[in-house]
Amino acid sequence: MKSSLKKLCSGMAALALFCFGSAMAHADVTRNLTCVACGAWNDQGIHISYSNYQIGFSTELPNEEAPYFEFNLTPIKGKTVTGCGLLIPGSLDYNITSYWGNPDNGFSTHIQFKVRCAAQCNPAYPITLSEILTGNNSPITYTNATDFNRNTDLGYGWVPNGLHTGTVFDAFHYEKVGIGEGGKTVGPWFQNEVNAGGDWVAWTYDGYDLQQNGTLAAENYIWGSTSYNTGIIMEVTTTN
């Protein structure tokens, strides 16, 4: 009896160790990639090269701006992505006038700004890294990056103010499920870029502009500075 019990306990211990080892082997790992370079394009096709970025539009900069953030994916090359988010520090310079009624996303006033995150491009509407970083006077670059029918979002986030300390904007949800809003197919655009490694751009842009009365406001923007690249982080979760 003692011998049988000993064998049973030994077998259970071995099984537990195997299961623990398997769980450890398949535990997700999150890596932080620091932004290499930033910039923006506006809806007139102008490449914004100064060190500040605006998501949205203001009376000072009335054309819609879409900032881009460049990251080196080589440290995660070949890994299987399960999640991705963008930590983008903001500032106290903002004017959020868009109203989203339901759900309120935890903001009782319903005054909130929607940041959409998009891939460098949908392969069907390609944009090269060089075109983004060095081009200018190209409305098609902005359109291919932010047109919902061409480059469906990877994810998004809502914020009630421009500072939004610690907010990480989802940049993988729709690719993870494979279908975006409106039933559009999404991905595996980011996963393919991770498989290849090298530098890649994530876009952000204003996702909703209407006030409570349904009209467009004079301003709806959040602002930041590309001078602080080290504070702009891509948090990528992989299975290995």
N, C-alpha and C positions, 0 to 999 in steps of 0.2 A: 504493500500500500504506500509506504513512504517513498519507494523507488518510483512508483507511478506518479505520485503527487509531485515529486521532484522534477520528473520529465515534463509534466504538464506545466509547472511553473516556468521551467526553462523555455518551453515552447512559447508560452505567453509572453515572456520577456523578450524573446527573439522577435516575435511578431510586433510587439510594441516598438522595439528599436527600429525595425524595418519601416513601420508606418511613420515613426518620427523622422527617420532619415528621408523618406519619400516626401513628407510634408516640407521638410527643410529644403529639399532639392527643388521643390516647385513653389517656394514662397516668392511672392512678388517683390521686386526691388524698385525703389524710386530713386532716380538720379536727377540732379539739378544741373542744367546746362545754362551757362551764363551767356547773355546776348553779346554777339560779336559786333553788330552795327545796327543802327536804326535809321529810319527816314520815313517819308510819307509821299503819297501821290494824292492829288485832288481830282475832282470830277471834271476838271478842264484839261486833264492830261499833263499837269505840271508836276514835276518832281520837286518835292520840298526837301532842300538839303541843309537847312539850318538845324540847330541842335534842340529845337523844341518840337513837340508833336501835339496835334489836336485831333481828337476823335469827335467828329461831328462838324458843326458849323457855328460861327459866331458873327457878330457885326463887324469885327475886325478882319476875320478870315471867313467870308461868307460862303465860299465853296466847300462842299463836303470833302473832308480829308480822311484818308485811310492810311494809318501808319503801318509800317512793316518792321518786323524784328528778325534779324538774321541769327541763326544758330548753327553750330558745327555738330552734326549728328554722328561723327565718327566714333565717339566713345560708346555709343549704343548700337553701332553697326551690326546688323544681322540678328538683333534681339527681337522678340515678339512683344509688341506693344499692347498693353491692356488699358492704359490711361494716359492722358496728357492734359496739362493746364498751363496757363500763362500767368505768372505773377508780374503785374505791371504797376509799379508805383505811380500814384497820381500826384495831385497838388490841391491847394485851396483855391486855385483858379478854375472855376467851373460855373456853368449855368445850366442846370437840368430843368427842363420845362415839359418833358414828355410824361404823359399820364397813362399808366396801365392798370386797369381796374381789377381784373380777376385772372389769376390769383394775384395777391398783393406782394408775394415774395418776401413777406415779413416786414414790409415798409407800409406803415399804417396810412401815410398820406397818399400812397400810390404814385408819388412823383419819383420816378426812377429812370435810369439810363441803361439802355440795352447795348452791351458790347458784343458784337458777333466776332467769332474767330474763324478764319478761313485758311485753307492750305495755300501754298505758293501758287498753285493752279490746279484746275481740273485738266488732266492730260489731253482732253478733247479740245481745250482752249489754252495751249501752252504759253507760259511766260518764262523766259530764261532768267537765271539769277543775274546775269550781266545786264539784261534789259531793265530789271528793277533797280539795280544799284547804280547804274551809270547812264540810263536813258533819260529822256525828257520830251516834252511836247508829244505825248502819245496817249490820247484818250482811251485807246483800246487796252492799255495796260491796266488802268483803273477799272474799266468795265469788266475785263476778264477776271480781275481779282475779286470784285465785290458784287457783280451781278448774280442774283440768287439763282437764275436759270443756268448760269455758266459754272459757278464755283460754289456749290451748296456748302453751307456752314459745317464746320467740324463740331462746333459747340458754341455756347454763349454764356453770359452772366449779366445780372442786373445789379446796379449799385445806386444808392440813394444820394451819394455825394462824390465829389471829384477826388477826395483823399483816399477813400476806400482801402485803408491800411490792411495789408495781409490778404486782400481778395485775390483768389486764383480763378481766372476765367477758364471754363471748360473748353478744351480744344480737341476733344476726341469722342465725345458722346455719340455723335451721329455716325462716325466711321465705325465705332464699336458695334453698333446695331446694324450698320450697313444701309440704313434708310434715313433720309432726312425729312424735313418738313415738306409736305406735299407729295410724299411717297417717292422722292427722287433718290436714286442710287448714290451712295457716298462711299468713296474709297475703293480699294485700300491705298489711297494716295499717300498718306503719311507713312504707313507701313512700308510701302515700296521705297520711299525716300530713306527710311531707316535702314532698309536692306542694302541700299547703295552706299550710304554714308556720305560724308562731305557736307558742305554748307547748304542750308535750306531756309526759306523765308516763311514765316507765319504772318498773316494779315489780321488786323482788327479794324472794325468800322462800326459806325452808328447803325443800330438795328431797328430803331423805332423813333419817330419824330413828332407824333401828334399830341396836342394838348387835350384836356378833358372835353373841350367843346368840339373836338375833331378837326381843328385847324392847325396849320403848321406855325410854329413859333418863330420869332425872329432869331432866337439862339437856342441851341441845344448841343452842349459840348462838355467834354472833360479834357483837361490839359495836363501835359507832363513834359519832362525834359529828357532828351536822349543823351545828355551829358552824364547821366547816371546809369550807364549801361550795366554796371555790376549789380544794380538792383532789379534788373529785368531778367527774370529767370523762367526757363521752361522746365516744368517738373514732369518727367516722363517715367511712367511705371511700366516695367516689363516683367516677363515671367522668368527671366534668367539674367 
